[in-house]
Amino acid sequence: MKKKISRRDFLRMFGAGSVATAAAVAGCKPSATGGYKGSDDYSRQVEPPKDRMTYRENPKTREKVSLLGYGMMRLPTIKSGDDKNQKETIDQDNVNRLVDYAMEHGVNYFDTSPAYCMGESEASTGIALHKYPRESYYVATKLSNFNPATWSFEESVRMYHNSMKYLQVDYIDYYLLHAIGGGGMENLHNRYLDNGMLDYLVKEREAGRIRNLGFSYHGDIAVFDYLLSEHDKYHWDFVQIELNYLDWDYADEINPDNTDARYLYDELQKRGIPAVIMEPLLGGRLANVPQYVVNEMKQRDPEKSVASWAFRYAGSPEGVLTVLSGMTYMEHLKDNLMTYSPLNPVSEEEKEFLYKIAAELFGMETIPCNDCKYCMPCPYGINIPAIFVHYNKCKNEGTLPVNDKDSNYARYRREYLIGLDRSVPKLRQASHCIGCGQCEPHCPQNIRISRELHRIDEFVEKLKQEME
């Protein structure tokens, strides 16, 4: 433990082969969905109240946790350098401003990881929070030892201690095994069990340097079930799951390798384990719904945003401790504060309304990409998430050129191709995929990425040939 790791060495650990390499190297630049620009106009946005935040009680510690949690994965960035050597770094002044505003309005839960924002999220979070009394906020971070180079006990422990150093704390309120399920039981054994790391973290909790120990789930249900079967041994204090009104019943139908949120939530409820919710907007997709859905939501409540429906749904179930949102923009922070200050839980009738929308969205057959960027970087330079985002956007808006009998077909075809070239440079489009499959083990949604890229490439080539 005497050996210290440099920032450069730290980033090197998150090289090719990592289960979540993209989160480490893709940076914090907000995407079309990640920043959830969405379907709403915030020009007439009102100021949220400062003293109305909804809090949930941690049953173990009795601490009051804000129902809105700040996800520090998509932090605002600033560009530097000339056009040829341009790079993006975290805009710390803007991060400080957002965190200050969140704290002022009652948010006290901040979620980060060594893997977020080019490896810089923890340090940025530490800078933003350090001026506040330690007891005024709860910080969550993760053991993101995805790369085999970090599987050893020594490297994993080093990562854990570095988190406290970068966060400028001497204990961690909520510590997670990051993204269990990816890679199945073998990966779980390599990262946490066979190296003795989980046993070490349990002892760290006993020593008070970890206040709550849990895990975030992505993928293989056998791993989720196994860890819950060991609850009497490990005494999980919380578990982070993906929950939204589309995943509640359709996660496994969208992708057979995924698990419905209903099952995950119910299993936690049986054991009295609090749930921390991620992906309430499904990577922004539930803020970028088709216009007819927007119209239906606005008819019910003209003053509420489209995104607020998803956040109300995610925060309503009993046993939800906090709902995470990666808020890059102040208008989205304010909107979410309005939703949870205080929360107006969804009614049974409203649930049925949202489940009806979920069934319709499921029927659109979009690619279940959450734009998490865990598949990145592609060794051949393909911008996988941007390709899927553009396809899904056109699909959701009803402008995907699939019916050549449609009177708008020629216009949709032209707009699709122009839009693709504008959002994805030609050298980074699907035509350059060689099908190596390196991206697929990293995808939390278990998308068959190579197959989808080849399908989109064939679709694009057909459109181009028709234009000639």
C-alpha positions as CSV (number, residue, x, y, z in Angstrom):
1,M,0.0,0.0,0.0
2,K,3.0,2.3,0.2
3,K,3.3,2.5,-3.5
4,K,1.3,5.3,-5.0
5,I,-0.2,5.3,-8.5
6,S,0.0,8.2,-10.8
7,R,-2.9,9.5,-12.8
8,R,-1.3,8.3,-16.0
9,D,-0.8,4.8,-14.6
10,F,-4.4,4.8,-13.4
11,L,-5.8,5.6,-16.8
12,R,-3.5,3.0,-18.4
13,M,-5.2,0.3,-16.2
14,F,-8.5,1.1,-18.1
15,G,-7.1,0.0,-21.5
16,A,-8.6,-2.2,-24.1
17,G,-10.3,-5.3,-22.7
18,S,-12.0,-3.5,-19.8
19,V,-15.7,-4.3,-19.2
20,A,-16.4,-0.5,-18.9
21,T,-13.5,1.0,-20.7
22,A,-15.8,3.5,-22.3
23,A,-16.8,5.1,-19.1
24,A,-13.1,5.6,-18.3
25,V,-12.0,7.0,-21.6
26,A,-15.0,8.5,-23.3
27,G,-15.0,11.6,-21.0
28,C,-18.0,13.5,-19.7
29,K,-19.1,15.2,-22.9
30,P,-23.0,15.1,-22.9
31,S,-24.5,13.3,-25.7
32,A,-27.9,13.7,-27.4
33,T,-29.4,11.3,-24.9
34,G,-26.9,11.4,-22.0
35,G,-27.5,15.1,-21.5
36,Y,-31.2,14.4,-22.2
37,K,-31.9,17.5,-24.1
38,G,-35.3,15.9,-24.4
39,S,-38.7,17.1,-25.7
40,D,-39.2,20.1,-23.3
41,D,-38.7,23.8,-23.5
42,Y,-37.1,25.1,-20.3
43,S,-37.2,28.8,-21.3
44,R,-40.0,29.5,-18.8
45,Q,-38.5,27.4,-16.0
46,V,-39.2,28.5,-12.4
47,E,-36.9,28.3,-9.5
48,P,-37.3,25.2,-7.4
49,P,-37.9,25.6,-3.6
50,K,-34.9,25.2,-1.3
51,D,-36.6,23.4,1.6
52,R,-38.9,20.8,0.1
53,M,-36.6,18.0,-1.0
54,T,-38.0,14.5,-0.4
55,Y,-35.7,12.3,1.8
56,R,-35.7,8.6,2.3
57,E,-34.3,6.9,5.5
58,N,-31.5,4.4,5.3
59,P,-32.9,1.6,7.5
60,K,-29.4,0.7,8.8
61,T,-28.0,4.1,9.6
62,R,-31.2,6.2,9.9
63,E,-29.6,8.9,7.8
64,K,-31.8,10.9,5.6
65,V,-30.8,10.6,1.9
66,S,-32.1,13.0,-0.8
67,L,-34.4,11.1,-3.2
68,L,-32.6,12.9,-6.0
69,G,-29.0,11.7,-6.3
70,Y,-26.4,13.5,-8.4
71,G,-24.6,11.1,-10.8
72,M,-21.1,12.5,-11.6
73,M,-20.6,10.5,-14.8
74,R,-21.5,13.2,-17.4
75,L,-19.9,16.3,-16.0
76,P,-19.7,19.5,-18.1
77,T,-16.5,19.9,-20.0
78,I,-14.5,22.7,-21.5
79,K,-12.4,22.6,-24.7
80,S,-8.8,23.7,-24.9
81,G,-6.0,23.7,-27.5
82,D,-6.2,24.5,-31.2
83,D,-8.4,22.8,-33.8
84,K,-5.8,20.1,-34.5
85,N,-4.9,19.3,-30.9
86,Q,-8.2,20.0,-29.2
87,K,-9.0,18.2,-25.9
88,E,-11.8,18.3,-23.4
89,T,-11.3,18.6,-19.7
90,I,-13.8,18.9,-16.9
91,D,-15.2,22.4,-16.4
92,Q,-14.5,22.5,-12.7
93,D,-16.0,25.9,-12.2
94,N,-19.3,24.7,-13.7
95,V,-19.2,21.5,-11.7
96,N,-18.8,23.6,-8.5
97,R,-21.7,25.8,-9.5
98,L,-24.0,22.7,-10.1
99,V,-22.9,21.0,-6.9
100,D,-23.4,24.2,-4.9
101,Y,-26.9,24.6,-6.3
102,A,-27.7,21.0,-5.7
103,M,-26.5,21.2,-2.1
104,E,-28.4,24.5,-1.5
105,H,-31.6,22.7,-2.7
106,G,-31.2,19.7,-0.5
107,V,-29.3,17.1,-2.6
108,N,-26.9,15.2,-0.4
109,Y,-26.0,12.0,-2.4
110,F,-23.3,12.1,-5.0
111,D,-22.3,9.1,-7.0
112,T,-19.0,8.7,-8.8
113,S,-16.5,6.1,-9.9
114,P,-12.8,5.8,-10.8
115,A,-13.9,5.0,-14.3
116,Y,-15.9,8.1,-15.0
117,C,-14.8,11.1,-17.0
118,M,-11.4,10.0,-18.2
119,G,-10.7,8.9,-14.6
120,E,-11.2,12.5,-13.4
121,S,-14.7,12.4,-11.9
122,E,-13.6,11.4,-8.3
123,A,-11.1,14.2,-8.1
124,S,-13.6,16.7,-9.5
125,T,-16.3,15.6,-7.1
126,G,-13.8,15.8,-4.2
127,I,-13.0,19.4,-5.1
128,A,-16.6,20.4,-5.4
129,L,-17.6,18.8,-2.1
130,H,-14.6,19.5,0.1
131,K,-15.6,22.9,1.3
132,Y,-18.8,21.4,2.9
133,P,-18.9,19.8,6.3
134,R,-18.3,16.1,5.9
135,E,-21.5,15.1,7.6
136,S,-23.6,17.2,5.2
137,Y,-23.2,14.9,2.2
138,Y,-23.0,11.2,1.3
139,V,-20.5,10.1,-1.4
140,A,-20.8,6.9,-3.3
141,T,-18.0,5.4,-5.4
142,K,-17.1,2.0,-6.8
143,L,-14.4,-0.6,-7.1
144,S,-14.2,-0.3,-10.9
145,N,-11.6,-3.0,-11.4
146,F,-12.7,-4.0,-14.9
147,N,-9.4,-4.6,-16.5
148,P,-7.5,-7.8,-15.7
149,A,-4.5,-5.6,-14.8
150,T,-6.5,-4.5,-11.8
151,W,-7.9,-7.9,-10.6
152,S,-5.1,-8.6,-8.2
153,F,-5.7,-7.9,-4.5
154,E,-3.0,-5.3,-4.4
155,E,-4.2,-3.3,-7.4
156,S,-7.8,-3.4,-6.2
157,V,-6.9,-2.2,-2.8
158,R,-4.9,0.6,-4.4
159,M,-7.9,1.6,-6.4
160,Y,-10.0,1.7,-3.3
161,H,-7.5,3.9,-1.3
162,N,-7.1,6.2,-4.3
163,S,-10.8,6.8,-4.3
164,M,-10.6,8.2,-0.8
165,K,-7.5,10.3,-1.8
166,Y,-9.2,11.9,-4.8
167,L,-12.5,12.4,-3.0
168,Q,-10.6,14.0,-0.1
169,V,-12.3,11.8,2.5
170,D,-11.3,9.3,5.2
171,Y,-14.4,7.2,4.8
172,I,-16.8,6.3,2.0
173,D,-20.5,6.5,2.7
174,Y,-21.7,4.1,0.0
175,Y,-19.2,1.7,-1.7
176,L,-20.1,-0.6,-4.6
177,L,-18.8,-3.5,-6.5
178,H,-19.1,-2.0,-9.9
179,A,-21.3,-3.5,-12.7
180,I,-21.5,-7.1,-11.4
181,G,-23.0,-9.5,-13.9
182,G,-20.9,-8.4,-16.9
183,G,-18.7,-11.4,-17.7
184,G,-20.9,-13.7,-15.5
185,M,-19.8,-15.7,-12.5
186,E,-16.2,-16.1,-13.8
187,N,-15.8,-12.3,-13.8
188,L,-17.3,-12.0,-10.3
189,H,-14.8,-14.6,-9.0
190,N,-11.8,-12.9,-10.7
191,R,-12.7,-9.4,-9.6
192,Y,-14.0,-9.8,-6.1
193,L,-14.1,-13.4,-4.7
194,D,-11.0,-15.3,-5.5
195,N,-8.7,-12.4,-4.9
196,G,-10.2,-11.8,-1.4
197,M,-11.3,-8.3,-2.2
198,L,-14.9,-8.7,-1.1
199,D,-13.8,-10.1,2.3
200,Y,-11.4,-7.1,2.6
201,L,-14.2,-4.7,1.9
202,V,-16.4,-6.3,4.5
203,K,-13.6,-5.7,7.1
204,E,-13.3,-2.1,5.9
205,R,-17.0,-1.7,6.7
206,E,-16.4,-3.2,10.1
207,A,-13.6,-0.7,10.6
208,G,-15.9,2.2,9.6
209,R,-14.0,3.3,6.5
210,I,-17.0,2.1,4.5
211,R,-20.4,3.0,5.9
212,N,-22.6,1.0,3.5
213,L,-21.5,-1.8,1.1
214,G,-23.4,-2.8,-2.0
215,F,-23.1,-3.5,-5.7
216,S,-24.5,-2.3,-9.0
217,Y,-26.0,-4.9,-11.3
218,H,-25.6,-5.1,-15.1
219,G,-26.4,-8.3,-16.9
220,D,-26.2,-11.9,-15.8
221,I,-29.0,-12.7,-13.4
222,A,-27.2,-15.7,-12.0
223,V,-24.7,-13.3,-10.5
224,F,-27.4,-11.1,-9.0
225,D,-29.2,-14.1,-7.5
226,Y,-25.9,-15.6,-6.1
227,L,-25.0,-12.4,-4.3
228,L,-28.4,-12.0,-2.8
229,S,-28.3,-15.7,-1.7
230,E,-25.2,-14.7,0.2
231,H,-27.0,-11.8,1.9
232,D,-26.7,-13.4,5.4
233,K,-22.9,-13.5,4.9
234,Y,-22.3,-10.1,3.3
235,H,-25.3,-8.1,4.7
236,W,-25.7,-5.9,1.6
237,D,-26.7,-2.4,2.7
238,F,-28.0,-1.4,-0.7
239,V,-28.0,-2.5,-4.3
240,Q,-28.0,-0.3,-7.4
241,I,-30.4,-1.4,-10.2
242,E,-31.7,0.0,-13.4
243,L,-35.4,0.8,-13.0
244,N,-37.8,2.8,-15.3
245,Y,-41.2,2.3,-16.7
246,L,-40.0,0.6,-19.8
247,D,-37.5,-1.8,-18.1
248,W,-40.1,-2.7,-15.4
249,D,-41.6,-5.4,-17.7
250,Y,-39.8,-5.2,-21.0
251,A,-36.0,-5.4,-20.2
252,D,-35.8,-9.1,-20.9
253,E,-38.0,-8.8,-24.0
254,I,-35.8,-6.0,-25.4
255,N,-32.8,-8.2,-24.7
256,P,-33.1,-11.8,-23.5
257,D,-29.8,-11.4,-21.5
258,N,-31.3,-8.7,-19.4
259,T,-33.7,-8.9,-16.4
260,D,-36.9,-7.0,-15.8
261,A,-36.7,-4.3,-13.2
262,R,-39.8,-5.8,-11.5
263,Y,-37.8,-8.9,-10.6
264,L,-34.8,-7.0,-9.4
265,Y,-36.8,-4.7,-7.2
266,D,-39.0,-7.5,-5.8
267,E,-36.0,-9.6,-4.8
268,L,-34.5,-6.6,-2.9
269,Q,-37.8,-5.9,-1.2
270,K,-38.1,-9.5,0.1
271,R,-34.8,-9.0,1.9
272,G,-35.4,-5.4,3.0
273,I,-32.4,-4.1,0.9
274,P,-32.7,-0.5,-0.2
275,A,-32.5,0.1,-3.9
276,V,-30.5,2.9,-5.5
277,I,-31.9,3.6,-9.0
278,M,-29.8,4.2,-12.1
279,E,-31.0,4.9,-15.7
280,P,-34.4,6.3,-14.7
281,L,-34.5,7.9,-18.2
282,L,-33.0,4.8,-19.9
283,G,-30.0,6.8,-21.1
284,G,-32.2,9.8,-22.0
285,R,-34.5,7.7,-24.2
286,L,-37.5,8.4,-21.9
287,A,-36.9,12.1,-22.3
288,N,-36.8,11.9,-26.1
289,V,-40.1,10.1,-26.7
290,P,-42.2,10.4,-29.9
291,Q,-44.2,13.6,-30.2
292,Y,-47.6,11.9,-29.8
293,V,-46.4,10.7,-26.3
294,V,-45.2,14.2,-25.5
295,N,-48.7,15.4,-26.4
296,E,-50.4,12.9,-24.2
297,M,-48.2,13.7,-21.2
298,K,-48.7,17.5,-21.7
299,Q,-52.5,17.0,-21.9
300,R,-52.4,15.4,-18.5
301,D,-50.1,18.0,-17.0
302,P,-48.9,20.9,-19.2
303,E,-46.5,22.2,-16.6
304,K,-44.5,19.0,-16.0
305,S,-41.6,17.9,-18.2
306,V,-41.5,14.6,-20.1
307,A,-38.5,13.6,-18.0
308,S,-40.4,14.3,-14.8
309,W,-42.8,11.4,-15.5
310,A,-39.9,9.0,-15.6
311,F,-38.3,10.4,-12.4
312,R,-41.6,10.4,-10.5
313,Y,-42.1,6.7,-11.5
314,A,-38.5,5.8,-10.5
315,G,-38.8,7.5,-7.1
316,S,-42.3,6.3,-6.1
317,P,-41.7,2.7,-5.1
318,E,-41.2,1.9,-1.4
319,G,-37.7,0.9,-0.7
320,V,-36.1,3.2,-3.2
321,L,-33.4,5.2,-1.4
322,T,-32.3,7.6,-4.1
323,V,-32.6,8.0,-7.9
324,L,-29.5,9.0,-9.8
325,S,-29.4,11.5,-12.6
326,G,-26.3,12.6,-14.5
327,M,-27.2,16.3,-14.7
328,T,-24.9,18.1,-17.1
329,Y,-27.1,21.2,-17.5
330,M,-28.5,23.5,-14.9
331,E,-32.0,23.3,-16.4
332,H,-32.1,19.6,-15.9
333,L,-30.9,19.9,-12.3
334,K,-33.7,22.5,-11.7
335,D,-36.3,20.3,-13.4
336,N,-35.4,17.3,-11.3
337,L,-35.4,19.4,-8.1
338,M,-38.9,20.4,-8.9
339,T,-39.9,16.8,-9.4
340,Y,-38.6,15.7,-6.0
341,S,-39.2,18.9,-3.9
342,P,-41.5,17.3,-2.9
343,L,-42.2,14.1,-4.8
344,N,-45.8,13.6,-6.0
345,P,-45.8,9.7,-6.3
346,V,-47.4,8.3,-9.4
347,S,-50.9,7.0,-8.9
348,E,-52.1,3.5,-10.0
349,E,-53.9,5.2,-12.9
350,E,-50.7,7.0,-13.9
351,K,-48.8,3.8,-13.7
352,E,-51.2,2.2,-16.2
353,F,-50.7,5.2,-18.5
354,L,-46.9,4.8,-18.4
355,Y,-47.1,1.0,-18.9
356,K,-49.3,1.7,-22.0
357,I,-46.6,4.0,-23.3
358,A,-43.9,1.4,-22.5
359,A,-45.7,-1.2,-24.6
360,E,-45.9,1.2,-27.5
361,L,-42.2,2.2,-27.2
362,F,-41.2,-1.5,-27.0
363,G,-43.2,-2.1,-30.2
364,M,-41.0,0.4,-32.0
365,E,-38.1,-2.0,-32.1
366,T,-35.4,0.5,-31.4
367,I,-31.9,-0.6,-30.5
368,P,-31.8,-0.8,-26.6
369,C,-28.7,1.4,-26.4
370,N,-28.5,3.6,-23.3
371,D,-25.5,5.6,-24.7
372,C,-23.4,4.6,-21.6
373,K,-20.4,4.4,-23.9
374,Y,-19.1,1.2,-22.1
375,C,-18.5,-0.2,-25.6
376,M,-16.0,2.5,-26.4
377,P,-13.4,3.1,-27.6
378,C,-13.7,0.9,-30.6
379,P,-10.3,-0.2,-31.8
380,Y,-11.3,0.8,-35.3
381,G,-12.6,4.2,-34.4
382,I,-16.3,3.5,-34.8
383,N,-18.6,5.8,-32.8
384,I,-21.0,3.0,-31.8
385,P,-23.3,4.9,-29.5
386,A,-23.7,7.9,-31.9
387,I,-24.7,5.5,-34.7
388,F,-27.4,3.9,-32.6
389,V,-28.6,7.2,-31.2
390,H,-29.2,8.6,-34.7
391,Y,-31.0,5.4,-35.8
392,N,-33.2,5.4,-32.6
393,K,-34.0,9.1,-32.9
394,C,-35.3,8.7,-36.4
395,K,-37.2,5.5,-35.5
396,N,-38.9,7.2,-32.5
397,E,-39.8,10.3,-34.6
398,G,-41.3,8.2,-37.4
399,T,-38.8,9.5,-39.9
400,L,-36.8,6.3,-40.5
401,P,-36.9,5.7,-44.3
402,V,-38.2,2.2,-44.4
403,N,-41.3,2.4,-46.6
404,D,-40.5,3.5,-50.1
405,K,-44.3,3.8,-50.8
406,D,-44.5,6.6,-48.3
407,S,-44.9,10.0,-49.9
408,N,-42.2,11.4,-47.5
409,Y,-39.7,8.5,-48.2
410,A,-37.3,10.6,-50.4
411,R,-37.2,13.4,-47.8
412,Y,-36.7,11.0,-44.9
413,R,-33.9,9.2,-46.8
414,R,-32.1,12.4,-47.5
415,E,-32.5,13.6,-43.9
416,Y,-31.3,10.3,-42.5
417,L,-28.1,10.3,-44.5
418,I,-27.4,14.0,-43.9
419,G,-28.1,13.7,-40.2
420,L,-25.8,10.6,-40.0
421,D,-22.9,12.4,-41.6
422,R,-23.4,15.4,-39.3
423,S,-23.4,13.4,-36.1
424,V,-20.9,10.7,-37.1
425,P,-17.8,11.4,-39.3
426,K,-17.6,9.0,-42.2
427,L,-14.5,7.3,-40.9
428,R,-16.4,6.5,-37.7
429,Q,-19.5,5.0,-39.3
430,A,-20.8,1.4,-39.3
431,S,-19.2,0.6,-42.6
432,H,-15.8,0.3,-40.8
433,C,-16.9,-2.4,-38.4
434,I,-15.0,-5.6,-39.0
435,G,-17.0,-7.7,-36.6
436,C,-14.2,-8.2,-34.1
437,G,-16.7,-8.3,-31.2
438,Q,-14.4,-6.6,-28.7
439,C,-17.2,-4.2,-27.8
440,E,-19.9,-6.7,-27.0
441,P,-18.8,-8.1,-23.6
442,H,-18.7,-4.5,-22.4
443,C,-22.4,-3.7,-23.1
444,P,-24.6,-3.7,-20.0
445,Q,-27.6,-4.2,-22.3
446,N,-26.0,-7.2,-24.0
447,I,-26.6,-5.8,-27.5
448,R,-25.2,-7.8,-30.3
449,I,-23.3,-4.7,-31.4
450,S,-21.5,-6.1,-34.5
451,R,-24.8,-7.5,-35.9
452,E,-26.6,-4.2,-35.4
453,L,-23.8,-2.2,-37.0
454,H,-23.7,-4.5,-40.0
455,R,-27.5,-4.2,-40.3
456,I,-27.3,-0.4,-40.2
457,D,-24.5,-0.4,-42.7
458,E,-26.5,-2.4,-45.1
459,F,-29.5,-0.1,-44.5
460,V,-27.3,3.0,-45.2
461,E,-25.7,1.5,-48.3
462,K,-29.2,0.8,-49.7
463,L,-30.2,4.4,-49.1
464,K,-27.1,5.7,-50.8
465,Q,-27.5,3.5,-53.8
466,E,-31.1,4.8,-54.3
467,M,-29.7,8.3,-54.2
468,E,-27.3,7.6,-57.1
